[in-house]
């Protein structure tokens, strides 16, 4: 894989990850762009012990443009986009409308004595999986999935070295039902200045399990699911894809390496090579459930950078809000207000349907 770094017209970074060593990526960004926005504001919620980002500049971000105005397609002729090259394999660049940024302005120390404020220090990047606007991740060849995984490993390492970053989160949103604002196949990476609430909860559970048993909680759960088998959707020598026994979403699958590793950079060559075929199989099963493109979120759970890394176990959580061909699951009162999920489909039934898809 060839890695080429360039700078966009407004100073943001873009990196090409090419499968050909002879790829030339010297095309300049010919746009006239304003400076990138300042970082968002983080406000602390004392009632939940969580940070909330207020990013008002994102209100003006690009929203579902037609294909001929897509900012993630290659630049061709006078049609200039975020990608200066006329083609690419995988491209990663700083988000033009970031939720978190290193461009930090001075902030007040607090709004009230209970609500301290801090800059939204971090970084947000866009990961373009292909230059083909009209395809999807499920249609990529395994070799391209390996390139994407190598790019995520590269960016996880690089972002983890930035001052003040505590956790790196790669993910993909797919489908207007999920809330995507660009149709082009792409994902994102958030580099947070704190450990996220979901990860803190998982680490607390893992810590209690380790103190009680000496084991790794996720590894032990994975072993139990592999032994039970009724919720396993697919597997190979290095990975298992299964529906969690307490799945929150109508269709939710975890893809986990059998070897406990903290993050994507820790995966070896065999694990990286065998991830793609299994993941593509699961994505195609998702699309085959109702014979319509499945909206989904694919979320990489990685260990924090500086604390509790021994408690983590890398896994990809793939889930959809679609519960039937013509029905979506909405996060209503119990889920949104209380955080208590109510699933309409038994996880065992979901696994059965996915195996049959």
C-alpha positions in Angstrom: 0.0 0.0 0.0 1.3 3.4 -1.0 0.6 6.4 1.4 0.7 9.9 0.0 0.0 13.1 2.0 -1.1 16.4 0.6 -2.5 19.6 1.9 -5.9 21.0 0.8 -6.4 24.6 -0.2 -7.5 25.6 3.3 -4.7 23.8 5.1 -6.5 20.6 6.0 -4.7 17.3 5.5 -5.6 14.6 2.9 -4.0 11.2 2.7 -4.3 8.8 -0.3 -4.0 5.1 0.4 -3.3 3.4 -2.9 -3.1 -0.3 -3.8 -0.6 0.5 -6.6 2.9 1.6 -5.9 3.1 3.6 -9.1 0.1 5.9 -8.2 0.9 9.6 -8.6 -1.0 11.9 -6.3 0.5 15.3 -7.0 -2.7 17.1 -8.2 -3.1 20.4 -6.2 -6.4 21.6 -4.7 -7.4 24.4 -7.0 -10.4 25.7 -5.0 -10.6 29.0 -3.1 -11.7 28.0 0.3 -12.2 30.0 3.6 -10.2 29.0 6.6 -11.5 25.9 8.5 -13.8 26.6 11.5 -12.7 26.9 15.1 -13.2 23.9 17.3 -16.6 23.2 18.8 -17.4 23.9 22.5 -17.7 21.0 25.0 -20.1 21.5 27.9 -20.1 19.2 30.9 -23.4 17.8 32.0 -23.1 17.3 35.8 -26.3 15.3 35.9 -24.9 12.4 33.7 -21.2 13.0 34.1 -20.9 13.4 30.3 -19.6 16.0 27.8 -21.8 17.4 25.1 -20.3 19.1 21.9 -21.9 22.3 20.7 -20.8 22.6 17.0 -22.9 25.4 15.5 -20.9 25.6 12.3 -22.1 22.1 11.4 -25.6 23.5 10.8 -24.3 24.7 7.3 -22.7 21.4 6.3 -23.4 19.9 2.9 -26.7 18.0 2.8 -27.6 15.3 0.3 -26.2 17.0 -2.8 -26.9 15.5 -6.3 -24.4 13.0 -7.6 -22.8 15.6 -9.9 -22.0 17.8 -7.0 -20.8 15.2 -4.5 -17.7 16.5 -2.6 -16.3 13.0 -2.1 -16.1 12.1 -5.8 -12.8 12.7 -7.6 -12.1 16.2 -9.1 -12.5 16.1 -12.9 -12.1 19.1 -15.2 -13.7 22.1 -13.7 -15.7 20.1 -11.2 -13.6 20.4 -8.0 -14.2 18.4 -4.9 -12.5 17.5 -1.6 -10.4 15.0 -3.6 -8.0 16.8 -6.0 -7.1 13.5 -7.9 -9.1 12.3 -10.9 -9.4 8.8 -9.2 -8.4 7.1 -6.0 -8.6 3.9 -4.0 -9.0 5.1 -0.4 -8.7 8.7 0.7 -8.8 10.2 4.2 -9.1 13.9 5.0 -9.9 16.3 7.8 -13.6 17.0 7.9 -14.5 20.4 6.6 -17.3 20.6 9.2 -15.7 18.9 12.2 -17.3 18.2 15.6 -13.9 18.2 17.1 -10.8 20.0 15.9 -7.2 21.1 16.9 -8.0 24.7 15.8 -8.9 25.8 19.3 -10.1 29.2 20.3 -10.3 30.6 23.9 -13.4 29.5 25.8 -15.0 30.6 29.1 -14.1 28.4 32.0 -17.8 27.7 32.9 -21.4 28.6 32.1 -22.5 27.9 35.7 -20.6 26.6 38.6 -21.9 23.2 37.7 -21.3 23.4 33.9 -17.6 23.8 33.0 -16.7 24.5 29.4 -13.7 23.4 27.4 -12.7 23.6 23.7 -13.8 20.7 21.5 -10.2 19.6 21.1 -9.6 16.5 18.9 -10.0 15.7 15.2 -12.6 14.4 12.8 -11.7 12.7 9.5 -13.7 11.4 6.5 -12.7 8.0 5.1 -13.7 7.6 1.4 -13.8 3.8 0.6 -13.9 4.1 -3.2 -14.1 6.7 -5.9 -17.3 5.0 -7.2 -20.2 7.1 -6.1 -22.8 4.5 -7.0 -21.5 1.5 -5.0 -21.6 0.5 -1.4 -19.2 -1.1 1.1 -20.9 -4.4 0.6 -19.9 -4.3 -3.1 -16.2 -3.7 -2.5 -13.7 -6.6 -3.2 -11.9 -8.1 -0.2 -8.6 -6.4 -1.3 -10.3 -3.0 -0.9 -11.6 -3.9 2.6 -8.0 -4.8 3.5 -6.9 -1.3 2.2 -9.6 0.4 4.3 -8.6 -1.6 7.4 -4.9 -0.7 6.9 -5.9 3.0 6.5 -7.9 2.8 9.7 -4.9 1.3 11.5 -2.7 4.1 10.1 -5.1 6.8 11.3 -5.8 5.2 14.7 -2.0 5.3 15.3 -1.6 8.8 14.0 -4.6 10.3 15.8 -3.6 8.5 19.0 -0.4 10.5 19.0 -2.1 13.9 18.9 -1.9 15.8 22.2 -5.0 15.5 24.3 -6.7 12.6 22.4 -8.0 9.9 24.6 -10.0 7.6 22.3 -10.2 7.0 18.5 -13.5 5.9 17.0 -13.9 4.8 13.4 -17.4 4.2 12.1 -19.7 4.2 9.0 -23.2 5.5 8.8 -25.2 4.2 5.8 -28.6 5.2 4.6 -30.8 8.3 4.9 -32.8 6.5 7.6 -29.7 6.7 9.7 -29.2 10.3 8.9 -26.3 10.4 6.4 -25.9 13.7 4.6 -23.7 12.3 1.7 -24.5 9.2 -0.4 -21.0 8.5 -1.5 -19.6 5.4 0.3 -17.6 6.7 3.2 -17.0 6.5 6.9 -15.6 8.8 9.6 -13.1 8.8 12.4 -13.5 10.8 15.6 -10.5 11.4 17.9 -12.1 12.3 21.3 -10.5 14.3 24.1 -12.2 12.0 26.6 -13.3 8.4 27.0 -16.8 8.1 25.7 -19.7 7.2 28.0 -20.4 3.8 26.3 -16.7 2.8 26.5 -16.6 3.9 30.2 -19.6 1.7 31.0 -18.0 -1.3 29.1 -14.7 -0.8 30.9 -16.3 -0.7 34.3 -18.1 -4.0 33.6 -14.8 -5.5 32.3 -13.0 -4.3 35.4 -15.5 -5.9 37.7 -15.3 -9.1 35.7 -11.5 -9.1 35.8 -11.4 -8.5 39.6 -13.9 -11.3 40.1 -12.5 -13.9 37.7 -9.2 -12.7 36.3 -10.5 -13.0 32.8 -11.2 -10.6 29.9 -15.0 -10.0 29.8 -15.4 -9.6 26.1 -13.2 -12.6 25.3 -15.2 -14.8 27.8 -18.5 -13.6 26.3 -17.2 -14.3 22.8 -16.1 -17.8 23.8 -19.6 -18.5 25.3 -21.3 -17.3 22.1 -19.1 -19.5 20.0 -19.8 -22.4 22.2 -23.6 -21.8 22.2 -23.7 -21.3 18.4 -27.4 -20.4 18.0 -26.6 -16.7 17.6 -23.5 -17.2 15.4 -24.2 -15.8 11.9 -20.8 -16.6 10.3 -17.2 -17.4 11.3 -13.8 -18.3 10.0 -10.5 -19.2 11.6 -9.8 -15.8 13.0 -13.2 -14.0 13.4 -16.7 -14.7 14.6 -19.9 -12.7 13.7 -22.7 -13.2 16.1 -25.9 -11.5 17.4 -25.4 -10.5 21.1 -27.7 -12.3 23.5 -28.9 -9.0 24.8 -29.0 -7.2 21.4 -30.5 -3.7 21.6 -31.3 -3.4 17.9 -33.6 -5.4 15.6 -30.6 -6.6 13.7 -27.2 -6.3 15.5 -24.1 -8.3 14.8 -20.7 -8.1 16.5 -17.6 -9.1 14.5 -14.8 -10.0 16.8 -11.3 -11.4 16.4 -10.7 -14.6 18.4 -7.5 -13.1 19.7 -8.0 -10.3 22.2 -6.4 -7.1 20.8 -7.0 -3.6 21.9 -7.4 -1.9 18.5 -7.1 -2.2 14.8 -3.3 -1.5 14.6 -2.8 -4.6 16.8 -4.4 -6.9 14.2 -1.8 -9.1 12.4 -1.8 -9.8 8.6 -3.9 -13.0 8.9 -6.6 -11.2 10.9 -6.7 -8.3 8.5 -6.9 -10.5 5.5 -9.7 -12.7 6.9 -11.8 -9.8 8.2 -12.9 -8.6 4.8 -14.6 -11.8 3.4 -16.5 -12.3 6.6 -17.6 -8.7 6.9 -18.7 -8.6 3.3 -20.7 -11.8 3.8 -22.5 -10.3 6.8 -23.2 -7.0 5.0 -24.7 -8.8 2.1 -26.9 -10.8 4.4 -28.1 -7.5 5.9 -29.0 -6.3 2.4 -30.7 -9.6 1.6 -33.0 -9.6 4.6 -35.7 -7.5 3.0 -34.3 -7.1 -0.5 -33.6 -3.4 0.1 -30.4 -1.6 1.0 -30.1 -1.9 4.8 -29.5 1.3 6.7 -26.8 0.6 9.3 -24.1 1.9 11.6 -20.8 0.1 11.8 -18.9 1.1 14.9 -15.4 0.0 15.8 -15.0 -0.4 19.6 -11.3 0.2 20.4 -9.6 0.4 23.8 -8.8 3.9 25.1 -5.3 5.1 24.4 -4.0 5.7 27.9 -6.1 3.8 30.4 -7.5 0.3 30.7 -6.1 -1.0 27.5 -5.8 -4.5 29.0 -9.6 -4.6 29.5 -10.5 -3.9 25.9 -11.2 -6.3 23.1 -11.5 -4.9 19.6 -14.8 -5.6 17.9 -17.0 -4.1 15.2 -20.7 -3.5 16.2 -22.9 -3.5 13.1 -26.6 -2.7 13.6 -29.7 -1.5 11.8 -32.8 0.4 12.8 -34.9 -1.5 10.2 -37.1 -4.2 11.9 -39.1 -5.1 8.8 -39.2 -4.3 5.1 -41.5 -1.4 5.8 -40.8 -0.6 9.4 -38.1 1.2 11.3 -37.3 1.1 15.0 -37.4 4.6 16.5 -35.8 5.5 19.8 -38.8 6.7 21.6 -39.5 7.3 25.3 -37.8 4.3 27.0 -34.8 4.3 24.8 -34.2 8.0 24.4 -35.2 9.2 27.8 -34.2 6.3 30.0 -31.6 4.4 28.0 -33.6 1.2 28.4 -33.9 -0.6 25.0 -36.8 -2.7 24.0 -36.1 -5.1 21.1 -38.9 -6.3 18.9 -37.0 -9.3 17.5 -35.4 -12.0 19.6 -31.7 -12.2 19.0 -31.9 -15.9 18.2 -34.5 -15.2 15.6 -32.4 -12.4 14.1 -29.4 -14.7 13.8 -31.6 -17.3 12.2 -32.9 -14.8 9.6 -29.4 -13.6 8.9 -28.1 -17.1 8.4 -30.9 -17.7 5.9 -30.5 -14.4 4.0 
